[in-house]
């Protein structure tokens, strides 16, 4: 039962913290980045769900 | 501070922030060609904008050379600027 819960592949160990490695893809324009607080769309995670919906933004690069 | 000066200053801030982002990314991805070229583009643009700004409006930072009188203290100070441009 415990085995199921923690996943079969055993790549994630208990009591370890993991941070996935970021890979650059598209980025916001500098003006949009300053407004959103990040250059990277994958890191744009506003607390306010409404704010998230407002503007998807233009990507370039 | 007129609108044109404000726009230029805002653009400098935008590129300055973008540079912070690419620089932090590159700290952990030093061989990422795409991030490097993005960073270099931003850097070129940033320094271009800073020279244009300083030629027109005076020093942005107090490590710049100055004629007499000392130009850095010419206003406005950052807290005197109304940034509401929308």
Backbone of each chain as nested JSON, in Angstrom:
{
  "chains": [
    {"id": "A", "residues": [
      {"number": 1, "name": "UNK", "atoms": {"N": [0.823, -1.194, 0.0], "CA": [0.0, 0.0, 0.0], "C": [0.864, 1.254, 0.0]}},
      {"number": 2, "name": "UNK", "atoms": {"N": [1.82, 1.294, 0.905], "CA": [2.716, 2.446, 0.924], "C": [3.478, 2.595, -0.382]}},
      {"number": 3, "name": "UNK", "atoms": {"N": [3.894, 1.474, -0.908], "CA": [4.605, 1.47, -2.177], "C": [3.832, 2.139, -3.298]}},
      {"number": 4, "name": "UNK", "atoms": {"N": [2.529, 1.87, -3.348], "CA": [1.669, 2.474, -4.361], "C": [1.642, 3.989, -4.196]}},
      {"number": 5, "name": "UNK", "atoms": {"N": [1.466, 4.4, -2.974], "CA": [1.304, 5.818, -2.69], "C": [2.527, 6.622, -3.139]}},
      {"number": 6, "name": "UNK", "atoms": {"N": [3.696, 6.094, -2.9], "CA": [4.908, 6.858, -3.2], "C": [5.438, 6.615, -4.607]}},
      {"number": 7, "name": "UNK", "atoms": {"N": [4.707, 5.85, -5.386], "CA": [5.11, 5.669, -6.777], "C": [5.988, 4.45, -6.953]}},
      {"number": 8, "name": "UNK", "atoms": {"N": [5.813, 3.776, -8.062], "CA": [6.511, 2.519, -8.292], "C": [7.922, 2.713, -8.814]}},
      {"number": 9, "name": "UNK", "atoms": {"N": [8.131, 3.842, -9.516], "CA": [9.399, 3.959, -10.252], "C": [10.607, 4.171, -9.336]}},
      {"number": 10, "name": "UNK", "atoms": {"N": [10.358, 4.59, -8.086], "CA": [11.424, 4.751, -7.093], "C": [12.47, 5.807, -7.49]}},
      {"number": 11, "name": "UNK", "atoms": {"N": [12.103, 6.659, -8.472], "CA": [13.057, 7.726, -8.797], "C": [12.987, 8.851, -7.777]}},
      {"number": 12, "name": "UNK", "atoms": {"N": [11.823, 8.993, -7.14], "CA": [11.669, 9.993, -6.087], "C": [11.801, 9.303, -4.737]}},
      {"number": 13, "name": "UNK", "atoms": {"N": [12.79, 9.713, -3.969], "CA": [12.989, 9.113, -2.65], "C": [12.219, 9.894, -1.594]}},
      {"number": 14, "name": "UNK", "atoms": {"N": [11.895, 9.198, -0.512], "CA": [11.248, 9.882, 0.599], "C": [12.211, 10.869, 1.238]}},
      {"number": 15, "name": "UNK", "atoms": {"N": [11.644, 11.916, 1.834], "CA": [12.409, 12.888, 2.606], "C": [13.462, 13.625, 1.781]}},
      {"number": 16, "name": "UNK", "atoms": {"N": [13.254, 13.691, 0.472], "CA": [14.119, 14.497, -0.381], "C": [13.261, 15.536, -1.084]}},
      {"number": 17, "name": "UNK", "atoms": {"N": [13.809, 16.721, -1.284], "CA": [13.091, 17.747, -2.035], "C": [13.663, 17.817, -3.442]}},
      {"number": 18, "name": "UNK", "atoms": {"N": [12.785, 18.004, -4.418], "CA": [13.222, 18.029, -5.814], "C": [12.783, 19.312, -6.515]}},
      {"number": 19, "name": "UNK", "atoms": {"N": [13.669, 19.861, -7.31], "CA": [13.327, 21.019, -8.136], "C": [13.6, 20.647, -9.586]}},
      {"number": 20, "name": "UNK", "atoms": {"N": [12.557, 20.576, -10.412], "CA": [12.78, 20.23, -11.819], "C": [13.689, 21.274, -12.476]}},
      {"number": 21, "name": "UNK", "atoms": {"N": [14.539, 20.829, -13.379], "CA": [15.469, 21.715, -14.056], "C": [14.738, 22.506, -15.13]}},
      {"number": 22, "name": "UNK", "atoms": {"N": [14.864, 23.833, -15.044], "CA": [14.172, 24.685, -16.015], "C": [14.851, 24.626, -17.378]}},
      {"number": 23, "name": "UNK", "atoms": {"N": [14.017, 24.613, -18.424], "CA": [14.558, 24.7, -19.789], "C": [13.928, 25.903, -20.457]}},
      {"number": 24, "name": "UNK", "atoms": {"N": [14.758, 26.805, -20.932], "CA": [14.221, 28.026, -21.529], "C": [13.45, 27.689, -22.798]}},
      {"number": 25, "name": "UNK", "atoms": {"N": [12.285, 28.344, -22.943], "CA": [11.495, 28.144, -24.151], "C": [11.182, 29.527, -24.683]}},
      {"number": 26, "name": "UNK", "atoms": {"N": [9.922, 29.921, -24.653], "CA": [9.606, 31.279, -25.052], "C": [9.696, 32.193, -23.858]}},
      {"number": 27, "name": "UNK", "atoms": {"N": [9.904, 33.48, -24.103], "CA": [9.97, 34.435, -23.004], "C": [9.022, 35.599, -23.289]}},
      {"number": 28, "name": "UNK", "atoms": {"N": [8.68, 36.316, -22.211], "CA": [7.873, 37.52, -22.376], "C": [8.746, 38.637, -22.927]}},
      {"number": 29, "name": "UNK", "atoms": {"N": [8.111, 39.652, -23.492], "CA": [8.853, 40.852, -23.857], "C": [9.316, 41.501, -22.554]}},
      {"number": 30, "name": "UNK", "atoms": {"N": [10.405, 42.289, -22.586], "CA": [10.884, 42.929, -21.357], "C": [9.807, 43.747, -20.643]}},
      {"number": 31, "name": "UNK", "atoms": {"N": [8.934, 44.418, -21.394], "CA": [7.94, 45.248, -20.704], "C": [6.895, 44.373, -20.018]}},
      {"number": 32, "name": "UNK", "atoms": {"N": [6.524, 43.288, -20.664], "CA": [5.573, 42.387, -20.041], "C": [6.214, 41.653, -18.86]}},
      {"number": 33, "name": "UNK", "atoms": {"N": [7.477, 41.33, -18.998], "CA": [8.194, 40.648, -17.92], "C": [8.216, 41.499, -16.649]}},
      {"number": 34, "name": "UNK", "atoms": {"N": [8.511, 42.784, -16.821], "CA": [8.56, 43.677, -15.645], "C": [7.189, 43.741, -14.974]}},
      {"number": 35, "name": "UNK", "atoms": {"N": [6.157, 43.765, -15.782], "CA": [4.82, 43.848, -15.232], "C": [4.421, 42.561, -14.514]}},
      {"number": 36, "name": "UNK", "atoms": {"N": [4.796, 41.418, -15.085], "CA": [4.393, 40.132, -14.522], "C": [5.329, 39.663, -13.422]}},
      {"number": 37, "name": "UNK", "atoms": {"N": [6.507, 40.224, -13.368], "CA": [7.455, 39.836, -12.333], "C": [8.323, 38.653, -12.711]}},
      {"number": 38, "name": "UNK", "atoms": {"N": [8.226, 38.195, -13.942], "CA": [9.118, 37.148, -14.427], "C": [9.242, 37.224, -15.942]}},
      {"number": 39, "name": "UNK", "atoms": {"N": [10.395, 36.835, -16.448], "CA": [10.608, 36.793, -17.893], "C": [10.037, 35.503, -18.481]}},
      {"number": 40, "name": "UNK", "atoms": {"N": [9.844, 34.511, -17.603], "CA": [9.522, 33.167, -18.082], "C": [8.048, 32.811, -17.875]}},
      {"number": 41, "name": "UNK", "atoms": {"N": [7.323, 32.559, -18.974], "CA": [5.898, 32.207, -18.843], "C": [5.683, 31.012, -17.922]}},
      {"number": 42, "name": "UNK", "atoms": {"N": [6.6, 30.05, -17.909], "CA": [6.43, 28.865, -17.06], "C": [6.56, 29.199, -15.569]}},
      {"number": 43, "name": "UNK", "atoms": {"N": [7.078, 30.395, -15.27], "CA": [7.193, 30.805, -13.871], "C": [6.171, 31.872, -13.489]}},
      {"number": 44, "name": "UNK", "atoms": {"N": [5.297, 32.195, -14.422], "CA": [4.252, 33.171, -14.104], "C": [3.09, 32.456, -13.443]}},
      {"number": 45, "name": "UNK", "atoms": {"N": [3.043, 32.563, -12.126], "CA": [2.043, 31.838, -11.341], "C": [1.393, 32.813, -10.353]}},
      {"number": 46, "name": "UNK", "atoms": {"N": [0.482, 33.654, -10.875], "CA": [-0.147, 34.636, -9.983], "C": [-1.052, 33.96, -8.96]}},
      {"number": 47, "name": "UNK", "atoms": {"N": [-1.123, 34.545, -7.751], "CA": [-2.002, 33.997, -6.723], "C": [-3.458, 34.148, -7.131]}},
      {"number": 48, "name": "UNK", "atoms": {"N": [-3.721, 35.276, -7.801], "CA": [-5.086, 35.593, -8.181], "C": [-5.432, 34.906, -9.495]}},
      {"number": 49, "name": "UNK", "atoms": {"N": [-6.396, 34.016, -9.46], "CA": [-6.781, 33.261, -10.662], "C": [-7.313, 34.178, -11.76]}},
      {"number": 50, "name": "UNK", "atoms": {"N": [-7.997, 35.237, -11.346], "CA": [-8.556, 36.178, -12.319], "C": [-7.421, 36.848, -13.103]}},
      {"number": 51, "name": "UNK", "atoms": {"N": [-6.389, 37.188, -12.368], "CA": [-5.233, 37.841, -12.978], "C": [-4.584, 36.932, -14.025]}},
      {"number": 52, "name": "UNK", "atoms": {"N": [-4.617, 35.659, -13.728], "CA": [-4.039, 34.665, -14.627], "C": [-4.758, 34.659, -15.974]}},
      {"number": 53, "name": "UNK", "atoms": {"N": [-6.082, 34.843, -15.886], "CA": [-6.907, 34.789, -17.091], "C": [-6.786, 36.066, -17.927]}},
      {"number": 54, "name": "UNK", "atoms": {"N": [-6.487, 37.165, -17.236], "CA": [-6.54, 38.482, -17.876], "C": [-5.795, 38.547, -19.2]}},
      {"number": 55, "name": "UNK", "atoms": {"N": [-4.528, 38.231, -19.118], "CA": [-3.694, 38.462, -20.28], "C": [-2.722, 37.308, -20.428]}},
      {"number": 56, "name": "UNK", "atoms": {"N": [-2.838, 36.606, -21.507], "CA": [-1.9, 35.509, -21.713], "C": [-0.548, 36.02, -22.179]}},
      {"number": 57, "name": "UNK", "atoms": {"N": [-0.566, 37.191, -22.799], "CA": [0.695, 37.824, -23.159], "C": [1.242, 37.401, -24.497]}},
      {"number": 58, "name": "UNK", "atoms": {"N": [2.096, 38.234, -24.991], "CA": [2.745, 37.926, -26.253], "C": [4.13, 37.364, -25.96]}},
      {"number": 59, "name": "UNK", "atoms": {"N": [4.433, 36.282, -26.592], "CA": [5.754, 35.702, -26.406], "C": [6.647, 36.076, -27.571]}},
      {"number": 60, "name": "UNK", "atoms": {"N": [7.887, 36.106, -27.303], "CA": [8.833, 36.18, -28.402], "C": [10.141, 35.565, -27.952]}},
      {"number": 61, "name": "UNK", "atoms": {"N": [11.071, 35.393, -28.884], "CA": [12.385, 34.849, -28.535], "C": [12.389, 33.336, -28.603]}}
    ]},
    {"id": "B", "residues": [
      {"number": 1, "name": "UNK", "atoms": {"N": [9.331, 65.954, -15.332], "CA": [9.832, 64.931, -16.261], "C": [8.789, 64.685, -17.344]}},
      {"number": 2, "name": "UNK", "atoms": {"N": [9.172, 64.905, -18.597], "CA": [8.171, 64.754, -19.657], "C": [7.957, 63.277, -20.014]}},
      {"number": 3, "name": "UNK", "atoms": {"N": [6.963, 63.063, -20.847], "CA": [6.552, 61.711, -21.172], "C": [7.662, 60.912, -21.863]}},
      {"number": 4, "name": "UNK", "atoms": {"N": [8.382, 61.601, -22.734], "CA": [9.439, 60.929, -23.487], "C": [10.551, 60.412, -22.557]}},
      {"number": 5, "name": "UNK", "atoms": {"N": [10.913, 61.255, -21.584], "CA": [11.943, 60.857, -20.628], "C": [11.471, 59.686, -19.775]}},
      {"number": 6, "name": "UNK", "atoms": {"N": [10.216, 59.751, -19.387], "CA": [9.641, 58.692, -18.556], "C": [9.602, 57.36, -19.301]}},
      {"number": 7, "name": "UNK", "atoms": {"N": [9.202, 57.432, -20.569], "CA": [9.135, 56.22, -21.396], "C": [10.512, 55.578, -21.529]}},
      {"number": 8, "name": "UNK", "atoms": {"N": [11.516, 56.431, -21.725], "CA": [12.878, 55.929, -21.881], "C": [13.362, 55.289, -20.576]}},
      {"number": 9, "name": "UNK", "atoms": {"N": [13.051, 55.945, -19.464], "CA": [13.44, 55.415, -18.16], "C": [12.744, 54.078, -17.892]}},
      {"number": 10, "name": "UNK", "atoms": {"N": [11.491, 53.983, -18.272], "CA": [10.742, 52.745, -18.064], "C": [11.335, 51.622, -18.912]}},
      {"number": 11, "name": "UNK", "atoms": {"N": [11.713, 51.972, -20.138], "CA": [12.312, 50.974, -21.011], "C": [13.639, 50.472, -20.438]}},
      {"number": 12, "name": "UNK", "atoms": {"N": [14.395, 51.386, -19.842], "CA": [15.648, 50.995, -19.18], "C": [15.359, 50.017, -18.04]}},
      {"number": 13, "name": "UNK", "atoms": {"N": [14.33, 50.313, -17.267], "CA": [13.953, 49.424, -16.16], "C": [13.536, 48.052, -16.676]}},
      {"number": 14, "name": "UNK", "atoms": {"N": [12.825, 48.036, -17.793], "CA": [12.365, 46.768, -18.363], "C": [13.547, 45.894, -18.782]}},
      {"number": 15, "name": "UNK", "atoms": {"N": [14.494, 46.5, -19.46], "CA": [15.662, 45.728, -19.9], "C": [16.545, 45.344, -18.727]}},
      {"number": 16, "name": "UNK", "atoms": {"N": [16.61, 46.227, -17.749], "CA": [17.379, 45.919, -16.553], "C": [16.806, 44.681, -15.857]}},
      {"number": 17, "name": "UNK", "atoms": {"N": [15.482, 44.611, -15.776], "CA": [14.835, 43.45, -15.155], "C": [15.035, 42.184, -15.983]}},
      {"number": 18, "name": "UNK", "atoms": {"N": [14.885, 42.319, -17.312], "CA": [15.083, 41.16, -18.189], "C": [16.505, 40.616, -18.027]}},
      {"number": 19, "name": "UNK", "atoms": {"N": [17.457, 41.52, -17.819], "CA": [18.852, 41.097, -17.623], "C": [19.039, 40.342, -16.307]}},
      {"number": 20, "name": "UNK", "atoms": {"N": [18.334, 40.77, -15.278], "CA": [18.388, 40.044, -14.002], "C": [17.91, 38.607, -14.232]}},
      {"number": 21, "name": "UNK", "atoms": {"N": [16.823, 38.479, -14.98], "CA": [16.233, 37.166, -15.234], "C": [17.17, 36.252, -16.027]}},
      {"number": 22, "name": "UNK", "atoms": {"N": [17.701, 36.768, -17.135], "CA": [18.598, 35.928, -17.936], "C": [19.877, 35.616, -17.166]}},
      {"number": 23, "name": "UNK", "atoms": {"N": [20.362, 36.59, -16.38], "CA": [21.593, 36.364, -15.614], "C": [21.392, 35.249, -14.58]}},
      {"number": 24, "name": "UNK", "atoms": {"N": [20.252, 35.273, -13.885], "CA": [19.975, 34.23, -12.887], "C": [19.831, 32.868, -13.557]}},
      {"number": 25, "name": "UNK", "atoms": {"N": [19.157, 32.847, -14.692], "CA": [19.0, 31.59, -15.434], "C": [20.362, 31.05, -15.852]}},
      {"number": 26, "name": "UNK", "atoms": {"N": [21.208, 31.968, -16.347], "CA": [22.53, 31.535, -16.824], "C": [23.445, 31.057, -15.696]}},
      {"number": 27, "name": "UNK", "atoms": {"N": [23.196, 31.528, -14.484], "CA": [23.988, 31.037, -13.342], "C": [23.881, 29.522, -13.21]}},
      {"number": 28, "name": "UNK", "atoms": {"N": [22.7, 28.992, -13.535], "CA": [22.503, 27.544, -13.417], "C": [22.523, 26.833, -14.77]}},
      {"number": 29, "name": "UNK", "atoms": {"N": [22.551, 27.6, -15.865], "CA": [22.576, 27.019, -17.216], "C": [23.644, 27.721, -18.054]}},
      {"number": 30, "name": "UNK", "atoms": {"N": [24.911, 27.662, -17.634], "CA": [25.939, 28.501, -18.271], "C": [26.22, 28.189, -19.738]}},
      {"number": 31, "name": "UNK", "atoms": {"N": [25.787, 27.038, -20.208], "CA": [26.055, 26.683, -21.606], "C": [24.835, 26.842, -22.518]}},
      {"number": 32, "name": "UNK", "atoms": {"N": [23.784, 27.415, -21.996], "CA": [22.544, 27.538, -22.766], "C": [22.671, 28.65, -23.817]}},
      {"number": 33, "name": "UNK", "atoms": {"N": [22.809, 28.232, -25.072], "CA": [23.071, 29.202, -26.155], "C": [21.918, 30.181, -26.335]}},
      {"number": 34, "name": "UNK", "atoms": {"N": [20.721, 29.673, -26.218], "CA": [19.562, 30.542, -26.428], "C": [19.499, 31.631, -25.352]}},
      {"number": 35, "name": "UNK", "atoms": {"N": [19.71, 31.217, -24.105], "CA": [19.689, 32.181, -23.01], "C": [20.833, 33.183, -23.152]}},
      {"number": 36, "name": "UNK", "atoms": {"N": [21.985, 32.695, -23.587], "CA": [23.131, 33.584, -23.778], "C": [22.851, 34.636, -24.844]}},
      {"number": 37, "name": "UNK", "atoms": {"N": [22.258, 34.194, -25.948], "CA": [22.029, 35.174, -27.005], "C": [20.945, 36.174, -26.6]}},
      {"number": 38, "name": "UNK", "atoms": {"N": [19.969, 35.688, -25.856], "CA": [18.941, 36.581, -25.32], "C": [19.569, 37.605, -24.361]}},
      {"number": 39, "name": "UNK", "atoms": {"N": [20.402, 37.104, -23.472], "CA": [21.073, 37.978, -22.514], "C": [21.926, 39.029, -23.224]}},
      {"number": 40, "name": "UNK", "atoms": {"N": [22.648, 38.587, -24.233], "CA": [23.514, 39.523, -24.958], "C": [22.708, 40.57, -25.723]}},
      {"number": 41, "name": "UNK", "atoms": {"N": [21.593, 40.15, -26.298], "CA": [20.706, 41.132, -26.953], "C": [20.203, 42.171, -25.951]}},
      {"number": 42, "name": "UNK", "atoms": {"N": [19.735, 41.689, -24.799], "CA": [19.236, 42.601, -23.769], "C": [20.339, 43.53, -23.289]}},
      {"number": 43, "name": "UNK", "atoms": {"N": [21.516, 42.981, -23.114], "CA": [22.637, 43.778, -22.614], "C": [22.977, 44.902, -23.596]}},
      {"number": 44, "name": "UNK", "atoms": {"N": [23.033, 44.538, -24.864], "CA": [23.346, 45.538, -25.899], "C": [22.3, 46.649, -25.874]}},
      {"number": 45, "name": "UNK", "atoms": {"N": [21.052, 46.24, -25.86], "CA": [19.948, 47.197, -25.881], "C": [19.955, 48.067, -24.62]}},
      {"number": 46, "name": "UNK", "atoms": {"N": [20.192, 47.422, -23.472], "CA": [20.206, 48.143, -22.203], "C": [21.257, 49.248, -22.204]}},
      {"number": 47, "name": "UNK", "atoms": {"N": [22.466, 48.891, -22.633], "CA": [23.533, 49.887, -22.612], "C": [23.323, 50.994, -23.631]}},
      {"number": 48, "name": "UNK", "atoms": {"N": [22.696, 50.622, -24.746], "CA": [22.321, 51.616, -25.739], "C": [21.343, 52.633, -25.138]}},
      {"number": 49, "name": "UNK", "atoms": {"N": [20.303, 52.108, -24.493], "CA": [19.284, 52.974, -23.894], "C": [19.869, 53.855, -22.802]}},
      {"number": 50, "name": "UNK", "atoms": {"N": [20.759, 53.274, -21.992], "CA": [21.377, 54.045, -20.906], "C": [22.214, 55.185, -21.485]}},
      {"number": 51, "name": "UNK", "atoms": {"N": [22.962, 54.911, -22.562], "CA": [23.763, 56.026, -23.109], "C": [22.881, 57.102, -23.715]}},
      {"number": 52, "name": "UNK", "atoms": {"N": [21.81, 56.684, -24.384], "CA": [20.894, 57.689, -24.93], "C": [20.303, 58.537, -23.799]}},
      {"number": 53, "name": "UNK", "atoms": {"N": [19.861, 57.833, -22.752], "CA": [19.242, 58.544, -21.634], "C": [20.213, 59.538, -20.998]}},
      {"number": 54, "name": "UNK", "atoms": {"N": [21.422, 59.059, -20.738], "CA": [22.387, 59.905, -20.022], "C": [22.861, 61.075, -20.872]}},
      {"number": 55, "name": "UNK", "atoms": {"N": [22.96, 60.857, -22.195], "CA": [23.347, 61.962, -23.077], "C": [22.287, 63.061, -23.044]}},
      {"number": 56, "name": "UNK", "atoms": {"N": [21.029, 62.634, -22.926], "CA": [19.922, 63.594, -22.961], "C": [19.608, 64.212, -21.608]}},
      {"number": 57, "name": "UNK", "atoms": {"N": [19.626, 63.373, -20.571], "CA": [19.06, 63.811, -19.291], "C": [20.024, 63.809, -18.117]}},
      {"number": 58, "name": "UNK", "atoms": {"N": [21.272, 63.42, -18.346], "CA": [22.232, 63.419, -17.247], "C": [22.405, 62.055, -16.612]}},
      {"number": 59, "name": "UNK", "atoms": {"N": [23.327, 61.961, -15.639], "CA": [23.717, 60.658, -15.096], "C": [22.593, 59.937, -14.357]}},
      {"number": 60, "name": "UNK", "atoms": {"N": [22.487, 58.634, -14.604], "CA": [21.521, 57.797, -13.901], "C": [22.076, 57.328, -12.572]}},
      {"number": 61, "name": "UNK", "atoms": {"N": [23.39, 57.176, -12.516], "CA": [24.037, 56.687, -11.292], "C": [25.201, 57.614, -10.959]}},
      {"number": 62, "name": "UNK", "atoms": {"N": [25.628, 57.572, -9.695], "CA": [26.642, 58.536, -9.273], "C": [28.07, 58.076, -9.533]}},
      {"number": 63, "name": "UNK", "atoms": {"N": [28.227, 57.002, -10.344], "CA": [29.584, 56.603, -10.719], "C": [29.968, 57.19, -12.084]}},
      {"number": 64, "name": "UNK", "atoms": {"N": [29.112, 58.053, -12.617], "CA": [29.39, 58.658, -13.908], "C": [30.239, 59.912, -13.747]}},
      {"number": 65, "name": "UNK", "atoms": {"N": [30.948, 60.255, -14.837], "CA": [31.68, 61.518, -14.824], "C": [30.676, 62.66, -14.899]}},
      {"number": 66, "name": "UNK", "atoms": {"N": [31.102, 63.825, -14.447], "CA": [30.211, 64.978, -14.444], "C": [30.986, 66.259, -14.712]}},
      {"number": 67, "name": "UNK", "atoms": {"N": [30.355, 67.174, -15.417], "CA": [30.893, 68.525, -15.527], "C": [30.598, 69.271, -14.243]}},
      {"number": 68, "name": "UNK", "atoms": {"N": [30.909, 70.569, -14.242], "CA": [30.612, 71.405, -13.082], "C": [29.38, 72.251, -13.39]}},
      {"number": 69, "name": "UNK", "atoms": {"N": [28.369, 72.307, -12.559], "CA": [28.302, 71.65, -11.245], "C": [27.949, 70.166, -11.347]}},
      {"number": 70, "name": "UNK", "atoms": {"N": [28.159, 69.458, -10.256], "CA": [27.856, 68.032, -10.075], "C": [26.433, 67.75, -10.541]}},
      {"number": 71, "name": "UNK", "atoms": {"N": [26.322, 66.921, -11.599], "CA": [25.027, 66.778, -12.271], "C": [24.096, 65.757, -11.633]}},
      {"number": 72, "name": "UNK", "atoms": {"N": [24.65, 64.875, -10.793], "CA": [23.839, 63.774, -10.258], "C": [22.662, 64.254, -9.41]}},
      {"number": 73, "name": "UNK", "atoms": {"N": [22.856, 65.398, -8.759], "CA": [21.789, 65.868, -7.855], "C": [20.644, 66.573, -8.565]}},
      {"number": 74, "name": "UNK", "atoms": {"N": [20.749, 66.715, -9.888], "CA": [19.615, 67.289, -10.618], "C": [18.42, 66.349, -10.539]}},
      {"number": 75, "name": "UNK", "atoms": {"N": [17.269, 66.908, -10.238], "CA": [16.063, 66.101, -10.074], "C": [15.538, 65.595, -11.384]}},
      {"number": 76, "name": "UNK", "atoms": {"N": [14.44, 64.867, -11.385], "CA": [13.768, 64.461, -10.146], "C": [14.374, 63.186, -9.546]}},
      {"number": 77, "name": "UNK", "atoms": {"N": [14.213, 63.044, -8.23], "CA": [14.583, 61.807, -7.558], "C": [13.526, 60.753, -7.876]}},
      {"number": 78, "name": "UNK", "atoms": {"N": [13.882, 59.491, -7.741], "CA": [12.931, 58.428, -8.145], "C": [11.547, 58.564, -7.509]}},
      {"number": 79, "name": "UNK", "atoms": {"N": [11.495, 58.999, -6.24], "CA": [10.193, 59.057, -5.555], "C": [9.395, 60.291, -5.983]}},
      {"number": 80, "name": "UNK", "atoms": {"N": [10.023, 61.153, -6.793], "CA": [9.289, 62.321, -7.279], "C": [8.656, 62.08, -8.652]}},
      {"number": 81, "name": "UNK", "atoms": {"N": [8.908, 60.878, -9.2], "CA": [8.404, 60.589, -10.542], "C": [7.042, 59.909, -10.46]}},
      {"number": 82, "name": "UNK", "atoms": {"N": [6.103, 60.425, -11.223], "CA": [4.776, 59.821, -11.3], "C": [4.797, 58.803, -12.437]}},
      {"number": 83, "name": "UNK", "atoms": {"N": [4.77, 57.499, -12.07], "CA": [5.003, 56.481, -13.102], "C": [3.774, 55.946, -13.799]}},
      {"number": 84, "name": "UNK", "atoms": {"N": [2.63, 56.499, -13.454], "CA": [1.359, 56.05, -13.964], "C": [1.238, 56.384, -15.435]}},
      {"number": 85, "name": "UNK", "atoms": {"N": [1.504, 55.401, -16.292], "CA": [1.556, 55.749, -17.718], "C": [0.515, 55.018, -18.554]}},
      {"number": 86, "name": "UNK", "atoms": {"N": [-0.405, 54.344, -17.885], "CA": [-1.352, 53.542, -18.663], "C": [-2.497, 54.362, -19.234]}}
    ]}
  ]
}
